[in-house]
């Protein structure tokens, strides 16, 4: 398959703004939160350049109740007057939620990353502004348009919003390139967002993180999986890092395939290499018999040489540290060369949809940071979170344009659900400093069906869990991914 189709696939994957929530609270209870070591993030530095000092002021919303603009000294008059939908899908009194937020705010560590004049930028009387970067160029072809990404917020806004405010999320096209991602972040910055969101992109996220550290930028940046870089003070992820993902793959190899000969194919890239490195270290230290460790190039497309080497070395299980489309081509070409190992991959619906029954003989396995999803499936292994699946699919039918649900939109839904809970827990007068304080103090509320997050361990990376998938024949659909292990600690 040529490079342009590979780029098309990755452009769709990038649409996932964030893909993990929390099934249970990973941090200490509020009573213990004041003992959290807040580290260097709690700084007196304003975190903004001189040109930013006035941003966000004077934007009195249509609600009209807060005449002091977005600085949070009052509450919009039409907020807290009724009920809203919670992140868990229940109807909840806004006053009840606000009271919970007040309790969560007691004794928080002091965070001064943004000055008071800009701490509430993007959080006005009638609107909360979010902006993300993702590759939108081929969204139409893959049934994942911006309005589909916004399905969650359309539902929330139709049910009272967040403390009477509508949430407006816009997505800027980054074309799945680091330089374009920085340009997309610049366009987001011009909208004065409360939060900048980064979708999948091992290469894009580091570029935006570096841009965001510049004094004139410094937005609150919440992003998908990337290599660890704890020097980036303004960046946060509630997913495991690239390095942790490598460890998860190694742990599964050691648990399930320790007696097998192991082969590895890995993307040659500075942004990808840290995960490969941690995989090798953990697997070898655990006694794995790695008989082949083979590099591949981005957009390589033809893997005849690597497949031949895996066959010669007798590799029975192969870990593919590459994107989903590359894995599809690799498995397809291996089948044509009569090579049938157990593959361990990053599992996406496009793989089972494309390869069909070739993913079942033997079953392909996957490591993922989100719960498995197959359109229309809610029984068997999906039963523990069937209510959420039905809620997602109902909202997709009502607000979206996609012909049916897919795992990209499912992951996006769960990501927005977690952000929704953050905003609720932050309170009706939320600001960025308070939100960060809630995260690092471990007071954010968890939302199912995602794995726990805990920012008390590492103030910038909160994810320490992953799931194991296996390709299976799903009744009424055909080959799809099912979850065999849930929230494995990394």
KABEL-V983449 format. One record per helix or strand of 2 or more residues. SS is the DSSP state (A for helix, B for strand). FROM is the first residue (numbers start at 0). TO is the last residue. If there is no record, write none. Layout:
ss->{SS,SS}
from->{FROM,FROM}
to->{TO,TO}
//
This chain:
ss->{A,A,A,A,A,B,B,A,A,B,A,A,A,B,A,B,A,B,B,A,B,A,B,A,B,A,B,A,B,A,A,A,B,B}
from->{2,29,38,49,68,82,90,93,115,126,139,145,150,164,177,194,201,220,234,241,260,269,288,303,316,323,341,348,364,379,406,431,464,477}
to->{12,32,40,51,70,84,92,104,118,133,141,148,156,172,188,197,211,222,236,255,266,284,295,311,320,335,344,358,367,398,425,439,473,488}
//
